[in-house]
């Protein structure tokens, strides 16, 4: 009978083995087996649920697109990542001495922090890793970064991508650390209440309506700032840059790689102005009082740091001391945290500022009121002059520039001549000292030799 019941499952031998196994099991166990199985399944189910919820609570990093997909709130760290980021053409082993010195200042002031430099050779791999299909899955960002060729645009964009992906502190390669990062957030604040630390760079709102200086008259510093990972403001900035530059490419009728940009477009499109506008927009989005928008007035003449919508804004002295404008003070000030040396800031040569043929660049005034007003007056009067008068002014300018260039060359020749004279004088002095030392050494040697001969003679004379 048993063989007939189990025969569809296999051979008679298998059926017989099954029957023997069933006969060896206790009757009570066989009768209660379904209940035992149900209890085991229930225990495993409850254990799985417990482990699942425990995993969510302990998560320290959840990709934003994953968090949204599973309706999991993104975890926010209480502390800033202990990382220092810089970007440059080459890796630290190939740094020039000046870049090595500034890099060492960050490591020396913050020995417990991880320090990393992204270069022209590994930046693309970094972007692909973090924003590719196994990261944030943003192929549009990866393709955009790959297509852009303007070095300064890539440099600006890369700092925002890094700060979004991993957070920490970013500093340009020519920025020196004057104080450790532990001093960047005053003790009166709780790190858990802060998502970003920035500083004022330019605070000259009186010129906000100037046709050239206006967009640059109020800005936060983006050559040094701190972020926690995955801040919406960083993604807002990244996406705004993509939209803007794609629009410029469309207007110019060229691919992204061939877009031509001037100085002001860089500042407003990817630089400090873009950075500032994105932060203020994000602050207003997070504001508890949408009826009263935050404007630059909140940060004008900032006497001490201010926390606004989880963004800690430091005074101009913190990151931008020694500029000669915006009441930026100097690097000896207690509030000064970094020193910008500007030796890597040569990108304007590829993206020139507006330069009047007779009066040059208004930025040369460095925000000095009298200078800017004089420049404006001269430019306004220029259009009213006759062609002959304009040519006369240009000729006079050319003459003065020629005189200045000749004076510069003369001073350079005199400097080189003096250096050569000083070098020859030093060589002569070194040669004279060497001769004196050799003469002195020869005399001492001769004296020792004579003294030795005298001793031998005396010994012979005293010999019995």
C-alpha positions as CSV (number, residue, x, y, z in Angstrom):
1,X,0.0,0.0,0.0
2,X,2.8,2.4,0.9
3,X,4.6,1.6,-2.3
4,X,1.6,2.4,-4.3
5,X,1.2,5.8,-2.6
6,X,4.7,7.0,-3.1
7,X,5.5,5.3,-6.5
8,X,4.7,8.5,-8.5
9,X,7.6,10.2,-6.6
10,X,10.3,7.7,-7.7
11,X,11.6,4.2,-7.6
12,X,10.3,1.4,-5.4
13,X,13.6,1.5,-3.6
14,X,13.1,5.2,-2.7
15,X,9.6,4.4,-1.5
16,X,10.8,1.7,0.7
17,X,13.4,3.9,2.3
18,X,10.8,6.6,2.9
19,X,8.5,4.1,4.6
20,X,11.3,2.9,6.8
21,X,12.1,6.5,7.8
22,X,8.5,7.3,8.7
23,X,8.1,4.1,10.7
24,X,11.2,5.1,12.8
25,X,9.7,8.5,13.8
26,X,7.6,8.6,17.0
27,X,3.9,8.7,16.4
28,X,3.4,11.8,18.6
29,X,6.1,13.7,16.7
30,X,4.6,12.9,13.4
31,X,1.2,14.0,14.6
32,X,2.6,17.3,15.9
33,X,5.0,18.1,13.1
34,X,2.7,20.7,11.4
35,X,2.5,22.6,14.7
36,X,6.3,22.5,15.2
37,X,6.9,23.7,11.6
38,X,4.4,26.6,12.1
39,X,6.2,27.7,15.3
40,X,9.6,27.6,13.6
41,X,8.4,29.7,10.7
42,X,6.8,32.2,13.1
43,X,10.1,32.6,15.1
44,X,12.1,33.1,11.9
45,X,9.6,35.7,10.6
46,X,9.8,37.7,13.9
47,X,13.6,37.5,14.0
48,X,13.8,38.7,10.4
49,X,11.5,41.7,11.1
50,X,13.6,42.6,14.2
51,X,16.9,42.4,12.2
52,X,15.4,44.5,9.4
53,X,14.2,47.3,11.7
54,X,17.5,47.2,13.6
55,X,19.4,47.6,10.3
56,X,17.4,50.7,9.4
57,X,18.0,52.4,12.7
58,X,21.8,51.7,12.6
59,X,22.2,52.9,9.0
60,X,24.9,55.6,8.7
61,X,24.7,56.2,5.0
62,X,21.7,55.8,2.7
63,X,21.8,56.9,-1.0
64,X,19.1,59.6,-1.5
65,X,17.4,57.8,-4.4
66,X,17.3,54.6,-2.3
67,X,15.9,56.4,0.7
68,X,13.2,57.9,-1.4
69,X,12.4,54.6,-3.1
70,X,11.9,52.8,0.2
71,X,10.5,55.8,2.2
72,X,13.5,55.7,4.6
73,X,14.4,59.0,6.1
74,X,18.0,60.0,5.2
75,X,20.4,59.8,8.1
76,X,22.2,63.0,9.0
77,X,25.6,62.8,10.8
78,X,26.1,64.9,13.9
79,X,29.7,65.6,13.0
80,X,31.4,66.7,9.9
81,X,33.4,64.0,8.0
82,X,37.0,64.2,9.0
83,X,38.3,64.7,5.5
84,X,40.2,67.5,3.7
85,X,39.8,67.7,0.0
86,X,41.9,69.6,-2.6
87,X,42.1,69.4,-6.4
88,X,45.0,70.1,-8.6
89,X,46.7,69.3,-11.9
90,X,49.0,66.7,-10.4
91,X,49.3,64.5,-7.4
92,X,51.1,65.6,-4.2
93,X,54.3,63.7,-5.1
94,X,54.7,66.1,-8.1
95,X,53.7,69.3,-6.2
96,X,55.8,72.4,-6.6
97,X,57.3,73.7,-3.3
98,X,54.6,76.4,-2.9
99,X,51.8,73.9,-3.3
100,X,53.6,71.4,-1.0
101,X,53.8,74.1,1.7
102,X,50.1,74.9,1.7
103,X,49.2,71.2,1.6
104,X,51.4,70.5,4.6
105,X,49.7,73.3,6.5
106,X,46.4,71.3,6.3
107,X,48.0,68.0,7.3
108,X,50.1,69.6,10.0
109,X,47.2,71.5,11.6
110,X,44.9,68.4,11.4
111,X,46.9,65.2,11.8
112,X,43.9,63.1,12.5
113,X,42.1,64.0,9.3
114,X,42.2,62.1,6.0
115,X,43.7,64.2,3.3
116,X,43.1,63.6,-0.4
117,X,43.9,65.4,-3.7
118,X,41.8,64.8,-6.8
119,X,43.8,65.4,-10.0
120,X,43.3,65.8,-13.8
121,X,44.2,62.2,-14.0
122,X,41.7,60.7,-11.6
123,X,38.8,63.1,-11.3
124,X,36.7,61.4,-14.0
125,X,37.0,58.0,-12.3
126,X,35.9,59.7,-9.0
127,X,32.8,61.2,-10.7
128,X,31.9,57.9,-12.5
129,X,32.3,55.9,-9.2
130,X,30.0,58.2,-7.1
131,X,27.5,59.3,-9.7
132,X,27.4,56.3,-12.0
133,X,24.9,53.4,-11.9
134,X,26.4,51.9,-8.7
135,X,26.4,55.3,-6.9
136,X,23.8,58.0,-7.1
137,X,22.8,56.8,-10.6
138,X,23.1,60.2,-12.3
139,X,24.4,59.5,-15.8
140,X,23.4,63.0,-16.8
141,X,26.0,64.4,-14.3
142,X,28.7,62.0,-15.4
143,X,28.2,62.8,-19.1
144,X,28.1,66.5,-18.4
145,X,31.3,66.5,-16.4
146,X,33.0,64.4,-19.2
147,X,31.9,66.8,-21.9
148,X,33.0,70.0,-20.2
149,X,36.5,71.1,-21.1
150,X,36.9,74.6,-19.5
151,X,39.4,73.9,-16.6
152,X,37.9,76.4,-14.2
153,X,34.3,75.1,-14.8
154,X,35.4,71.6,-14.0
155,X,37.3,72.7,-10.9
156,X,34.3,74.5,-9.6
157,X,31.9,71.7,-10.4
158,X,34.3,69.0,-9.0
159,X,34.4,70.7,-5.5
160,X,30.6,70.6,-5.4
161,X,30.4,67.0,-6.6
162,X,32.9,65.9,-3.9
163,X,31.1,67.9,-1.2
164,X,27.8,66.3,-2.1
165,X,29.2,62.8,-2.4
166,X,31.4,62.7,0.8
167,X,31.5,66.1,2.5
168,X,34.3,67.4,4.8
169,X,36.4,70.4,4.1
170,X,37.3,71.7,0.6
171,X,40.2,74.2,0.1
172,X,41.8,75.5,-3.1
173,X,45.4,74.3,-3.6
174,X,46.8,77.8,-2.8
175,X,45.0,78.2,0.5
176,X,47.0,77.8,3.7
177,X,45.6,76.6,7.0
178,X,46.3,79.0,9.8
179,X,44.3,77.2,12.4
180,X,43.1,73.6,12.9
181,X,39.6,72.7,11.8
182,X,38.5,72.4,15.4
183,X,38.5,76.2,15.5
184,X,36.2,76.6,12.4
185,X,33.1,76.2,14.5
186,X,32.9,78.3,17.7
187,X,32.3,76.4,20.9
188,X,28.9,78.0,21.4
189,X,27.4,76.0,18.6
190,X,26.4,72.3,18.5
191,X,27.8,70.5,15.5
192,X,24.5,68.5,15.1
193,X,22.7,71.8,14.3
194,X,25.1,72.7,11.4
195,X,25.2,71.3,7.9
196,X,27.5,73.7,6.3
197,X,30.2,76.2,7.3
198,X,31.0,79.1,4.9
199,X,32.5,82.6,5.2
200,X,31.9,86.0,3.6
201,X,34.2,86.9,0.8
202,X,32.9,90.2,-0.7
203,X,30.6,92.5,1.2
204,X,30.3,95.6,-0.9
205,X,26.5,96.0,-1.3
206,X,26.8,99.7,-2.2
207,X,27.8,98.6,-5.7
208,X,25.0,96.0,-6.1
209,X,23.6,98.0,-9.1
210,X,26.9,98.5,-10.9
211,X,26.7,97.0,-14.4
212,X,30.0,95.1,-13.9
213,X,30.6,94.9,-10.1
214,X,27.0,94.4,-9.1
215,X,26.8,90.6,-9.4
216,X,30.1,90.2,-7.6
217,X,29.4,92.8,-4.8
218,X,28.0,90.2,-2.3
219,X,29.3,86.7,-2.1
220,X,30.4,83.9,0.1
221,X,33.8,82.4,-0.2
222,X,34.0,79.1,-2.2
223,X,37.8,78.6,-2.1
224,X,37.3,77.2,1.4
225,X,34.1,75.7,3.0
226,X,32.7,72.7,4.9
227,X,29.8,70.4,4.2
228,X,28.1,67.4,5.5
229,X,27.3,64.7,2.8
230,X,24.3,64.9,0.4
231,X,23.2,68.4,1.2
232,X,20.4,69.5,-1.1
233,X,22.1,72.8,-1.7
234,X,25.1,71.1,-3.4
235,X,22.8,69.2,-5.7
236,X,20.9,72.4,-6.4
237,X,24.1,74.0,-7.4
238,X,25.3,71.1,-9.6
239,X,22.0,71.0,-11.5
240,X,21.9,74.8,-11.9
241,X,25.3,74.7,-13.4
242,X,24.3,72.0,-15.8
243,X,21.2,73.9,-16.9
244,X,23.0,77.1,-17.3
245,X,26.0,75.8,-19.3
246,X,23.7,73.7,-21.6
247,X,21.8,76.9,-22.2
248,X,24.9,78.8,-23.1
249,X,26.0,76.0,-25.5
250,X,22.6,76.2,-27.2
251,X,22.8,80.0,-27.5
252,X,26.3,79.7,-29.0
253,X,25.3,76.8,-31.2
254,X,28.3,74.7,-30.1
255,X,28.8,71.5,-28.0
256,X,29.7,71.9,-24.3
257,X,33.4,71.3,-25.0
258,X,33.5,74.4,-27.3
259,X,31.6,76.9,-25.1
260,X,33.5,80.3,-24.7
261,X,33.0,82.0,-21.4
262,X,34.3,85.4,-20.0
263,X,35.3,86.2,-16.5
264,X,31.8,87.4,-15.4
265,X,30.1,84.4,-16.8
266,X,32.4,82.1,-14.8
267,X,31.8,84.1,-11.6
268,X,28.0,84.1,-12.0
269,X,27.7,80.6,-13.6
270,X,29.9,78.4,-11.5
271,X,31.9,80.6,-9.1
272,X,31.2,82.6,-6.0
273,X,28.0,84.3,-7.3
274,X,26.5,80.9,-8.3
275,X,27.6,79.5,-4.9
276,X,26.1,82.4,-3.0
277,X,22.8,82.4,-4.8
278,X,22.2,78.7,-4.4
279,X,22.9,78.9,-0.6
280,X,20.6,81.8,0.0
281,X,17.9,80.1,-2.1
282,X,18.3,77.0,0.0
283,X,18.2,78.9,3.2
284,X,14.9,80.5,2.2
285,X,13.5,77.1,1.2
286,X,14.3,75.9,4.7
287,X,13.1,79.1,6.5
288,X,10.4,78.9,9.2
289,X,9.2,82.4,8.0
290,X,8.7,82.3,4.3
291,X,6.9,85.6,4.4
292,X,10.2,87.3,5.3
293,X,12.9,86.1,2.9
294,X,16.6,86.1,3.8
295,X,18.7,88.6,1.8
296,X,22.3,89.7,1.9
297,X,21.3,92.3,4.5
298,X,21.4,89.4,7.0
299,X,25.1,89.0,6.4
300,X,26.2,92.5,5.7
301,X,28.8,93.9,8.2
302,X,28.8,90.6,10.0
303,X,30.5,91.2,13.4
304,X,30.4,87.6,14.5
305,X,29.4,84.2,13.1
306,X,25.7,83.6,12.5
307,X,23.7,80.3,12.1
308,X,20.9,80.6,9.6
309,X,18.8,77.5,8.6
310,X,21.7,75.1,9.6
311,X,24.2,77.2,7.6
312,X,27.0,78.7,9.8
313,X,28.2,81.9,8.2
314,X,31.6,83.2,9.4
315,X,32.9,86.7,9.2
316,X,34.9,87.9,6.2
317,X,38.2,87.6,8.2
318,X,37.7,83.8,8.6
319,X,38.4,82.7,5.0
320,X,39.0,86.0,3.1
321,X,41.3,88.2,5.3
322,X,43.8,90.6,3.7
323,X,41.8,91.5,0.6
324,X,41.9,95.2,1.1
325,X,38.2,95.6,0.9
326,X,35.0,94.5,2.7
327,X,36.6,95.3,6.0
328,X,38.5,92.0,5.7
329,X,41.2,92.9,8.1
330,X,44.5,90.9,8.0
331,X,45.8,87.4,8.7
332,X,47.0,88.3,12.1
333,X,43.4,88.7,13.3
334,X,42.1,86.2,15.8
335,X,39.2,85.3,13.5
336,X,41.5,84.5,10.5
337,X,41.4,80.8,9.8
338,X,43.1,80.5,6.4
339,X,45.3,82.5,4.0
340,X,44.7,82.6,0.3
341,X,47.9,83.1,-1.6
342,X,46.3,83.3,-5.1
343,X,49.3,81.8,-6.9
344,X,47.0,79.2,-8.6
345,X,44.4,81.8,-9.6
346,X,45.5,82.3,-13.2
347,X,42.3,81.2,-14.9
348,X,41.2,84.8,-15.7
349,X,43.9,84.8,-18.4
350,X,41.7,82.3,-20.3
351,X,38.4,84.1,-19.4
352,X,39.2,87.8,-19.5
353,X,37.3,90.5,-17.7
354,X,35.7,93.4,-19.5
355,X,38.6,95.9,-20.3
356,X,37.9,99.4,-21.5
357,X,40.3,100.4,-24.3
358,X,41.3,103.5,-22.4
359,X,40.6,102.9,-18.7
360,X,41.2,99.2,-18.3
361,X,39.4,96.9,-15.8
362,X,37.3,98.4,-13.1
363,X,38.3,95.4,-10.8
364,X,41.7,97.0,-10.6
365,X,40.1,99.5,-8.3
366,X,39.7,96.7,-5.7
367,X,36.4,98.3,-4.6
368,X,37.9,101.6,-3.6
369,X,35.0,104.1,-4.0
370,X,36.9,107.0,-5.5
371,X,38.6,104.8,-8.0
372,X,35.4,103.1,-9.1
373,X,33.5,106.4,-9.4
374,X,36.3,107.9,-11.5
375,X,36.3,104.8,-13.8
376,X,32.6,105.2,-14.2
377,X,32.8,108.9,-15.0
378,X,35.6,108.3,-17.6
379,X,33.7,105.5,-19.3
380,X,30.5,107.6,-19.4
381,X,32.4,110.6,-20.8
382,X,34.1,108.4,-23.4
383,X,31.0,107.9,-25.5
384,X,30.6,111.7,-25.8
385,X,34.1,112.3,-27.2
386,X,34.9,112.8,-30.8
387,X,36.9,110.1,-32.6
388,X,40.0,112.4,-32.6
389,X,39.7,113.0,-28.9
390,X,39.4,109.3,-28.3
391,X,42.5,108.6,-30.4
392,X,44.4,111.3,-28.5
393,X,43.5,109.7,-25.1
394,X,44.5,106.2,-26.4
395,X,47.8,107.7,-27.8
396,X,48.5,109.2,-24.4
397,X,47.6,106.0,-22.6
398,X,49.9,104.1,-25.0
399,X,52.7,106.6,-24.3
400,X,52.4,106.2,-20.5
401,X,52.2,102.4,-20.8
402,X,55.4,102.5,-22.9
403,X,57.1,104.6,-20.3
404,X,56.0,102.3,-17.5
405,X,57.3,99.3,-19.5
406,X,60.6,101.0,-20.1
407,X,60.8,101.9,-16.4
408,X,60.0,98.3,-15.5
409,X,62.7,97.0,-17.8
410,X,65.2,99.5,-16.4
411,X,64.4,98.5,-12.9
412,X,64.6,94.8,-13.8
413,X,68.0,95.4,-15.4
414,X,69.2,97.3,-12.4
415,X,68.0,94.5,-10.1
416,X,69.8,91.9,-12.2
417,X,72.9,94.0,-12.3
418,X,72.9,94.4,-8.5
419,X,72.3,90.7,-8.0
420,X,75.2,90.0,-10.3
421,X,77.4,92.5,-8.4
422,X,76.3,90.9,-5.1
423,X,77.1,87.5,-6.5
424,X,80.6,88.4,-7.6
425,X,81.3,90.2,-4.4
426,X,80.2,87.1,-2.5
427,X,82.4,84.9,-4.6
428,X,85.3,87.2,-4.1
429,X,84.7,87.3,-0.3
430,X,84.3,83.5,-0.2
431,X,87.5,83.1,-2.3
432,X,89.4,85.5,0.1
433,X,88.2,83.6,3.1
434,X,89.2,80.3,1.6
435,X,92.7,81.6,0.8
436,X,93.0,82.9,4.4
437,X,91.9,79.6,5.8
438,X,94.3,77.7,3.5
439,X,97.2,80.0,4.5
440,X,96.3,79.6,8.2
441,X,96.1,75.9,7.9
442,X,99.5,75.8,6.1
443,X,101.1,77.9,8.8
444,X,99.6,75.7,11.5
445,X,100.9,72.6,9.7
446,X,104.4,74.1,9.3
447,X,104.4,75.1,13.0
448,X,103.5,71.6,14.1
449,X,106.1,70.1,11.8
450,X,108.8,72.5,13.2
451,X,107.7,71.8,16.7
452,X,108.1,68.1,16.0
453,X,111.7,68.6,14.5
454,X,112.6,70.7,17.5
455,X,111.5,67.9,19.9
456,X,113.5,65.3,18.0
457,X,116.7,67.5,18.1
458,X,116.2,68.1,21.8
459,X,115.8,64.4,22.4
460,X,119.1,63.7,20.5
461,X,121.0,66.4,22.4
462,X,119.8,64.9,25.7
463,X,120.7,61.4,24.7
464,X,123.7,60.0,26.8
